[in-house]
């Protein structure tokens, strides 16, 4: 059997935690901060754990974790 390839966009954007959950960066923080409120910028700090429905899709693209 050939090896399965990991989707290159997924390996740049997501990581798995030790318990197998999918961790991602907060959306909306790449550019345009001048128009966003300070409250939005504060709340969008750090990373998030994806919901199970979304994580299931991402895990298909990272076959070996």
PyMOL commands that set and color helices and strands:
alter all, ss='L'
color gray80, all
select helices_A, chain A and resi 8-13+33-35+38-43+52-61
alter helices_A, ss='H'
color red, helices_A
select strands_A, chain A and resi 14-16+22-25+47-49
alter strands_A, ss='S'
color yellow, strands_A
deselect
rebuild
show_as cartoon
